[in-house]
Amino acid sequence: MELARTSHELGRLVREHRESLGWTQAELAHRAVVSERWVSVLERGHPNAQLAPVRAVLRALGLELAVTPIPPRDTTLEDIVAGYAS
């Protein structure tokens, strides 16, 4: 699972997944029922993207939005791995 902590990271992940499927922005827009311009704006990391169209694009790509807690700054990698194992 990849995490997107910023709008730019989300845009990059959407673009990479779209390209891995061999889709154009127009094809993704058609499948998500949004405009091609909106897909372009999302992929460029626009910070004010509305949630409903974001979810539609992710759903069209076979992805979902998940909300996860941010680990405390003093958490080690071992702590995180142990948490996923339990």
C-alpha positions in Angstrom: 0.0 0.0 0.0 1.3 3.4 -0.9 0.5 6.5 1.2 -0.2 9.9 -0.2 0.4 12.5 2.4 0.1 15.5 0.1 -2.0 16.5 -2.8 1.1 16.2 -5.0 1.7 12.7 -3.8 -1.9 11.7 -4.5 -1.7 13.2 -8.0 1.5 11.3 -8.7 0.0 8.0 -7.5 -3.1 8.6 -9.6 -1.0 9.3 -12.7 1.3 6.3 -12.1 -1.6 4.0 -11.7 -3.4 5.4 -14.7 -0.3 5.0 -16.9 0.2 1.4 -15.6 -3.2 0.6 -16.9 -2.3 2.2 -20.3 -5.1 4.7 -20.0 -5.1 8.3 -21.2 -6.5 11.1 -19.0 -9.5 11.1 -21.3 -10.2 7.4 -20.7 -9.9 7.8 -17.0 -12.1 10.8 -17.0 -14.8 8.9 -19.0 -14.7 6.0 -16.6 -14.8 8.2 -13.5 -17.5 10.5 -15.1 -15.4 13.6 -14.5 -13.8 16.0 -17.0 -10.4 15.4 -18.5 -9.4 18.8 -17.2 -10.3 17.7 -13.7 -8.1 14.6 -14.0 -5.3 16.8 -15.2 -5.7 19.1 -12.2 -5.8 16.2 -9.8 -2.6 14.7 -11.3 -0.9 18.0 -10.9 -1.6 17.9 -7.2 -4.1 20.7 -6.9 -4.6 21.1 -3.1 -8.4 21.9 -3.3 -9.7 18.9 -5.1 -13.2 17.9 -4.0 -13.5 14.6 -2.3 -16.4 13.1 -4.4 -14.6 13.3 -7.7 -11.3 12.1 -6.1 -13.2 9.0 -4.9 -14.7 8.5 -8.3 -11.3 8.6 -10.0 -9.8 6.2 -7.4 -12.8 3.9 -7.8 -12.3 3.9 -11.6 -8.7 2.9 -11.1 -9.6 0.1 -8.7 -8.3 2.0 -5.7 -9.8 3.3 -2.5 -9.3 6.1 -0.1 -8.2 5.0 3.4 -7.8 7.0 6.6 -5.0 5.8 8.9 -3.6 7.2 12.1 -0.3 9.0 11.8 2.3 7.2 13.9 3.9 9.3 16.7 7.2 10.8 15.9 9.0 8.6 18.3 7.6 5.4 16.7 10.3 3.2 15.2 10.0 1.2 12.0 10.0 -1.9 14.1 7.0 -0.6 16.0 5.1 0.0 12.8 5.9 -3.4 11.4 4.9 -5.1 14.6 1.6 -3.2 14.6 0.8 -4.5 11.1 1.8 -8.1 12.1 -0.7 -8.1 14.9 
